[in-house]
Structure formats: C-alpha cells, structure tokens
Amino acid sequence: MNHTSSAKGLIVVTGAGQRVGLHCATALLQQGYQLLVSYRKMTSGIAALQQAGAHCVAADFSQLASMAEFIDALAPYPAIRAIIHNASSWQADLPVPQAVTAPALHDQLQQDAAIFDAMQHIHARAPYLLNRALLPKLLASTTGADIIHLTDFVASVGSSKHQAYAASKAALENLTLSLARQLAPDVKVNAIAPALLMFNEGDDAAYRQKALAKSLMAVAPGPDEVLQSIVYLLNSEYITGRVLALDGGRHLKLP
C-alpha cells in the first residue's frame, strides 16, 4: 500500500460500501484525494474502490476492538484532511405491546434497549470515539481540516416509527455543535442532514409517490446532492457548527 500523501490530502469515509458513501468516496478519489474507507461487508463497490486505489478496511464500529484496528490502519498516514461519518443503520422500533406481563417485561426491555444501543453506537458513539482518536492527525493537516457528520432530516422533527434512530442522529448533530466550538479555528465541523435522496430497488410505485409528495421539490435527487455538499464544505473557509439541510423544502410542506 502506497501511503505517500497527495497534495489534496487524505479523506476518511466511514460506511463506503454502497449508495451515498460509495458514490462520494468514488468521486473524491477521482478528484485527487487519497481515500481510506470503512465497510461492514465486501461489495462490488468496495472492490472497485480498492482497484481504483482506495485503502479499504473492514470494520464493525459497534465493537471497540474492530474500531481500534481501523484506527491502527491509519497509522502510516501523517495527516487527515477530512473525516466523513457516513456509516449508518436504519432500524425501526419494535411495535409497542398492548399489555406487558411480568415475565415478558424483561424481554421487551432487552429488545428495545438493543435497538436503542445499536443506533447510538453507530451514529453517535462511533463518531465521538473516532473524532477523538484521530484528532492529532486532523490537526496535522496543512491544507485545512474538516469533520462532516451525515445525520438525517428526522433529527430535527422526530420519527414515530424510528425513534431510536432519530434520537441517535440528533445526538450526532449535537456533537457537531460541541466539536465545532472545541476545535475552531483549526478544524471545521459540520453536519449534512438529508431527507429522501434515493429509493431502494424494491420500493413500489405507491410508496415512491407518497415519499416524493413529502417535499416541495418532489424529487429523489440522488447521492450527488451529498457529494456537492461535502465539496462545498471542504472548500469553505468559514462555515462551521452548521447543519446543512438537504430536504427539498420538506420543512415547509405544511398541512
């Protein structure tokens, strides 16, 4: 592995195996940045990134030992230009039972806690720990430094069926504010909060129509909206502590 630094520096992207993370990692590599990315399972996208020159590291950020191995993979690199926290999981809350008997209560609490903890681990704890561990390398960058958190529209409005998920993304937005205060002026810290960007292959026409109707723009713009926002933040010398909303005006789509 060649660790000689490029003029544009090293960008770390978590969760680059598919969809938004893969699109952004591929484009940033093509723009001349070095890339080190994490992935949970091997995909054709990760294979393509490796072939194109990215350093790809398997990591499970719910496990501290795996996180430590990911951090160790960065040892040969003297500096980091930016960390983009894209790793995510979208777990729904379990249905609330009508009545809970004493023998079932422990099981319900355990199942609910598992979902809540999983969401906090991937969306809040992992970025918190990685940012702290990698801060010396960010501060060593001579071309500026950025931390960019990928959050979600629901962090500001809540979610009836994904409460644990929404709460964890809200925690990440709050970490954005705290880190921006702590690290200025050396490191800019911002968040990007998308609503609908792209559909899954299995989404039917009725679902797509309903989802598109939630925003003023009524489109699914695709992952390039996130990439352009990342590039905008990387090029800025002044923006920090902000949440950049990519929601098609959804906050104004009032009843």
C-alpha positions in Angstrom: 0.0 0.0 0.0 1.4 3.4 -1.0 0.9 5.9 1.8 2.7 8.9 0.1 0.3 11.8 0.5 -1.3 13.6 -2.3 -1.4 17.4 -2.5 -5.1 17.3 -1.6 -4.6 15.0 1.4 -6.4 12.0 2.9 -10.1 11.7 3.4 -11.6 9.1 5.7 -15.1 7.9 4.8 -16.9 5.5 7.1 -19.6 3.2 5.6 -18.5 3.4 1.9 -19.7 0.1 0.7 -22.9 1.2 -1.1 -25.2 4.0 -2.1 -24.3 7.5 -0.8 -21.0 6.5 0.8 -19.8 4.7 -2.2 -20.8 7.5 -4.6 -19.0 10.1 -2.5 -15.9 8.0 -1.9 -15.6 7.2 -5.6 -15.9 10.8 -6.7 -13.5 12.2 -4.1 -10.9 9.6 -5.2 -11.4 10.8 -8.8 -10.9 14.4 -7.6 -7.4 13.6 -6.4 -7.9 12.9 -2.7 -6.4 9.9 -1.0 -9.1 7.7 0.4 -9.3 5.4 3.4 -12.8 3.9 3.9 -14.5 1.5 6.2 -17.1 -1.1 5.2 -19.1 -3.8 7.0 -19.1 -6.4 4.2 -17.3 -6.8 0.9 -19.3 -5.4 -2.0 -18.6 -4.9 -5.7 -18.4 -1.2 -4.9 -15.6 -1.8 -2.3 -13.8 -4.0 -4.8 -13.9 -1.2 -7.4 -12.7 1.4 -4.8 -9.7 -0.9 -4.0 -8.9 -1.3 -7.7 -9.0 2.5 -8.1 -6.5 3.0 -5.3 -8.5 3.5 -2.1 -7.4 1.9 1.1 -10.5 -0.2 2.3 -10.7 -1.5 5.8 -13.4 -3.9 7.2 -14.7 -2.5 10.5 -17.6 -3.1 12.9 -17.9 0.2 14.8 -20.1 -1.4 17.4 -17.0 -3.3 18.6 -14.2 -1.4 20.2 -11.6 -3.9 19.1 -12.7 -3.5 15.5 -12.6 0.3 15.8 -9.1 0.1 17.2 -8.0 -1.9 14.2 -9.5 0.7 11.9 -7.7 3.4 13.7 -4.4 1.4 13.6 -4.8 1.2 9.8 -4.4 5.0 9.7 -1.0 4.8 11.5 1.1 5.1 8.2 -0.7 8.4 7.3 0.8 11.5 8.9 -2.3 13.7 8.5 -6.1 13.6 7.7 -7.7 16.3 5.6 -11.3 15.3 6.5 -13.4 12.6 8.2 -16.8 12.0 6.7 -19.0 10.0 9.0 -21.4 8.2 6.8 -21.7 4.7 8.4 -25.3 4.2 9.3 -28.0 1.7 10.2 -31.8 2.2 9.9 -33.6 0.1 12.5 -37.2 0.5 13.2 -38.6 0.5 16.7 -40.5 -2.7 17.7 -44.3 -2.5 18.0 -45.4 -1.4 21.4 -47.4 -4.2 23.1 -50.8 -3.5 24.4 -50.0 -5.0 27.8 -46.8 -6.4 29.2 -46.9 -9.2 31.7 -44.2 -9.5 34.3 -42.4 -12.5 32.6 -42.3 -10.7 29.3 -41.2 -7.3 30.6 -37.5 -8.2 30.8 -37.5 -9.4 27.2 -39.2 -6.3 26.0 -36.8 -4.0 27.8 -33.9 -6.0 26.5 -35.1 -5.9 22.9 -35.9 -2.2 23.0 -32.5 -1.5 24.6 -30.7 -3.4 22.0 -32.2 -1.3 19.2 -31.5 2.0 21.1 -28.0 1.0 21.9 -27.2 -0.2 18.3 -28.4 3.2 16.9 -26.4 5.2 19.4 -23.3 3.1 18.9 -23.2 3.6 15.1 -24.5 7.1 14.9 -23.1 8.9 18.0 -20.6 6.8 19.9 -18.5 5.7 16.9 -18.1 9.3 15.5 -17.4 10.6 19.1 -14.7 8.0 19.6 -13.2 8.2 16.1 -13.0 12.0 16.2 -11.2 12.0 19.5 -8.8 9.3 18.5 -8.0 10.8 15.1 -7.8 14.5 16.2 -4.0 14.7 16.2 -4.0 13.6 12.5 -6.6 16.2 11.7 -4.6 18.9 13.4 -1.5 17.8 11.5 -3.2 18.7 8.1 -1.5 21.7 6.4 -4.4 22.3 4.0 -7.3 22.7 6.5 -9.3 20.0 8.2 -12.9 19.0 8.3 -15.2 16.7 10.2 -18.5 16.1 8.4 -21.3 14.1 10.1 -24.1 12.6 7.9 -27.3 13.0 10.0 -30.9 13.0 8.9 -34.0 15.2 8.4 -35.7 13.3 11.3 -33.0 14.6 13.8 -34.9 17.9 13.9 -38.5 16.7 13.6 -38.5 13.2 15.2 -40.0 10.0 13.9 -42.9 8.0 15.1 -41.6 4.6 14.0 -37.8 5.2 14.1 -37.5 6.9 17.5 -34.2 5.4 18.5 -32.7 6.1 15.1 -33.9 9.7 15.1 -32.6 10.3 18.7 -29.2 8.9 17.7 -28.9 11.3 14.7 -30.0 14.2 16.9 -27.2 13.2 19.3 -24.8 13.4 16.3 -26.0 16.9 15.4 -25.3 18.0 19.0 -21.8 16.5 18.8 -21.4 18.6 15.7 -22.0 21.8 17.7 -19.8 20.8 20.6 -16.9 19.8 18.4 -17.2 23.0 16.3 -16.8 25.0 19.5 -13.9 22.9 20.7 -11.9 22.7 17.5 -12.2 26.1 15.9 -10.4 27.6 14.2 -8.2 24.5 13.4 -11.0 22.1 12.3 -14.3 23.0 10.8 -17.1 20.7 12.0 -20.5 20.5 10.2 -23.3 18.1 9.5 -25.3 17.2 6.4 -29.0 16.2 7.1 -30.7 14.6 4.1 -34.3 13.7 3.7 -35.2 11.3 0.8 -32.2 11.1 -1.6 -32.8 7.8 -3.4 -35.1 4.8 -3.4 -34.3 1.1 -2.9 -34.9 -1.3 -5.8 -37.9 -2.9 -4.0 -39.8 0.3 -3.3 -43.1 0.1 -5.2 -44.8 3.0 -7.2 -47.3 3.8 -4.4 -44.5 4.2 -1.8 -42.4 6.3 -4.2 -45.3 8.6 -4.9 -46.1 9.1 -1.2 -42.5 9.7 -0.3 -41.9 12.2 -3.1 -45.0 14.2 -2.1 -43.5 14.9 1.3 -41.2 17.6 -0.1 -41.7 20.8 -2.1 -39.3 19.7 -4.8 -41.0 16.3 -5.1 -37.9 14.6 -6.4 -35.3 12.0 -5.2 -32.2 13.8 -6.3 -29.7 11.0 -5.7 -26.4 10.8 -3.8 -24.7 13.6 -5.8 -26.5 16.1 -3.6 -24.4 14.9 -0.7 -21.2 14.9 -2.7 -21.8 18.5 -3.8 -22.5 19.5 -0.2 -19.3 17.8 1.0 -17.2 19.6 -1.6 -18.9 22.9 -0.7 -17.9 22.4 3.0 -14.4 21.3 2.2 -13.8 24.4 0.1 -15.3 26.8 2.6 -13.0 28.7 5.0 -15.8 30.0 7.2 -18.6 27.5 7.7 -18.6 25.6 11.0 -21.1 24.3 13.5 -23.9 24.2 10.9 -26.3 21.5 9.8 -26.8 21.7 6.0 -30.3 20.5 5.2 -30.9 18.5 2.0 -34.6 18.1 2.3 -36.2 19.6 -0.8 -38.1 22.1 1.3 -39.7 19.4 3.3 -39.7 21.5 6.4 -42.1 23.9 4.7 -44.5 21.2 3.4 -47.1 22.0 6.0 -50.6 20.5 6.2 
